[in-house]
Amino acid sequence: MRGNCLLRLHQYNRVIQYDDQARGLINQSIDPHLFASINDQEAAACEGQFSVNHDARLIKKASLLRETSISIYDAQKDYAPGALDQFRTLACDYSFLKQQDKAIPLFRRTIQLYASTHQGRTAQCAWTIQSLADLFGGMQRWDEALKEYQDALPVYQSTTADPLVIQRVRYDCAYCLLRLKHPEKAETILQLVLAEKCNDLPLRQLEIQSMFEALSAQNKMEQAKQMEKQLQSINERLKKS
């Protein structure tokens, strides 16, 4: 939840650049989809550069390019998977740029578009819902974050998503419940989570730490001590890794 959704998405390496004259010619093309496609590729290239030098101006440029693309997709009523990818990515760009007033409604609109175009049970839709939940979590809007994580879970479960992704979303639900002062509900979810095999040591560390917090909040001190021992053990493993 506290990870940056941008890092899960922007993994491009190549750089594509077009001068103003070429862009002007493309803009006059009879095929608006070509212009949108060029914008999308250049936006992806900006994000690829960002992954190397972390210059936030590149994400700002990418967002401006995608705004133009989305206006074309809207005008053409093109909500195919590739087009909706740009809606989702723009929402993530807004989130990174701390433009929550733009990110939240665009995330919600994208989710609605997935549903209205029979794409509401796809991994892409689940990822979009999870990203909105991540945004709410970063804003400490725990009620809204919890709702979105709960909505994302069954969508992920209807896909071939990595079980670790589903486990992470379950953990995020528990974390929200802890922040909302519902340790007993968090404990129930964490019991299920901890019963699953997990090769991701940092995630398992978070799960055990949250279980310790949930048990301590309920004065279940003996069980909490057991969690504390497990936490110490996993901390040692992480130091050696």
N, C-alpha and C positions, 0 to 999 in steps of 0.2 A: 504494500500500500504506500509505504513511504518512499519507495523507489520512484525514479522519474520515468513516467510512461514514455517520454521521448527516447530514452536509451533503449527501450524495447523495440523501437520502430525504426529509427534513423540509422541504418547500417549500410549506407551506400558509400562506395569508394571513388567512383569516377566523377570527373568534373566536366560539365557541358556548359559552354558559354555561347551566347549569340549576341552579335552587335546590334545596335539600334536599327540600322538599315534593314538587316535581315528580319528583325522582329516586325518592323513596319510592313514588309512584304507579306509575311505570314498573316498579319492581322487583316490584310486585305484579301486573303484567300477566300474562295467560295466555300471552303470546308472549315467551319469553325472548330471542328473536333481536332484538326491538325494543330491549330493554334493552341488549343487547350492542352494537347499532348506535349507540345514543345514546352509550354509553361510548367507542366507537371515534371518533365524531365529536368528542367533547370532548377526547379524547387528541390527535387531529390538531390541534385548535385550540390546545392547550397548546404543541405543537411549533411551530406557526406563530408564536405569541407569542415562543417561545424564539429563533427566527430573527431577531427584531427586538431583543430586549433581553438575550439570552444569560443569562437567569436559570436556573440549573440546577435550581431547585426545580420549574420547569415540566415538565422531563423526568421528575423523580421522580413528580410527579402523574400524568403521562401513563402511566408504567409501572404505577402502582397501578390506574388505570382499565383498562388492557389486561389486567392479571392477572385482573380480574373477568370481562372478556369471554372470555378464553381458557378460564376454568373453565366458562363456559356452552357454548362451542364443543365442549369435550371431553365435557361431559355429553350433548350432543346428537349427538355423533359427526359434527360438521359440519366437514369439512376441505376445503370448497370454496375456490377461489382467493382470494376476499375474506377468508375466515377465516384462511387461512394467511398472508396479508399482515400480519395482526395479530400472529401468532406471530413472524414475521420482524422486524417493527418493534419488538416488545418486546425481542427479543434485542439489537437495535441500541441501544435505550434502556439496557439493562443494561450494554452495552459502554461507552457514554458515561459512565455513572455509576460505572465501574471495578468493577462487580460481575461479574467474570469467572467466578466460581463459579456464577453464574446464566446468564450469557450463553452460555458454551461449550456446556453441555448443551442449552440451548434452541435454539441454532443447529443442533446435531446432530439434535435431535428434529425440527425443522422440515424439514431436508433429508430425513430418513427419511420424513416424512409426504408430502412432494412425491413421493418415489419410490413409496410405497405407494398413492398415489391417482392414478397415471399422469400426474403433473405433473413428473417428474424430468428432462425434457428441455426445460424452459421457461426463459426468460430470468430469471424470478423465482427459480427454483431456483439457477441459475448465480450470480445476484447474492448469494443467501444464502451459497453456498459461498465466494464471493470475500470477503464480509464477515467470515466466520469466519477466512479466511486473513489478512485485514487485522488482525484482533484478535490472532492468534498472532504476526504480524510486529511489532506494537506491543509485545508481551511478549518479543520476541527469541527466540521459540521457532521457530527457522528451519526445522527439519525438518518440523514440523507445518504451518507456513505454506506451505512448498513443496508438500507433498502436496495441500493444499486448492486452491492455485492450479492445480496440474496436473489436479485433478479438475474445476475450474470451466471450464478451457479447452475441452475437447470439448463440454461442454454449451452454452457460448456459441456454438461453431462450428456447432451443430445448430439455432441460432435465427437470427433476422434482426438480431442485435445489431450495433451500430455497429462497423465494423472497428477503430476507435480503441480501443474497449473491449477487444477481443481483443488488440490490440497491447500495451495496458497490462498485461494479465495475463501475457503472455509476458515483458515486461520485469520484472515482479515475480518471476517464476520465476528469471530471471537474477540479480536482486538477492539472492534467498535463497541461490542457489548461491555467490555471492561471499562472503556472510557465513559460509557453511559451508566456505569454503576450497576451492572447486572452480572456479578461474578458467577452466580449459580448457572445462568444460561451459557456464559462463556465456558465454564467448566464442562458442561455437557458436550459442547462442540469440540473442545480441546481433547476430550477423552477419545472421540472418534478420530481426530487428527493424529494423535500420538499412537493410536493403534495401527496406523498405516506405516509401511516401510518408507523411510526417507533418507536418500543419499546426499541430500543438500544440508550440510552441517550448519551453515548460518541460519537456514530456515528452521531446522530442528531446535537450534539454540533459542530462537524467538518463541517457538511453541512451548518449550519447557519453561522459559522465563515467564510467559504469560500464564501458564498453568500454576506456577508458583504464586503469582500475583492473585489469581482467582481463588486459590485455596487459602492464602493468607487473609484475604478480605472476608472470608467466611469463618475464620478462626479454626480452620482444619490444619492445625499446626504439625501434626505428625506426618500427614501426607505432604504438607508443604516442605518439611525437612527432607523427605525423599526426593522431591523435585529439586531441592537445593543441591543435593549430592549429585544428581544427574547433570545439573547445570555446571557444577564444578568439573565434572568429568569431561563434558563436551567442550568446555572452555580450554581444558588442557589439550584436547585433541586438535582444536583449532590453532592453538599456539604452535603445535608441532607440524601442522600442515603447511 
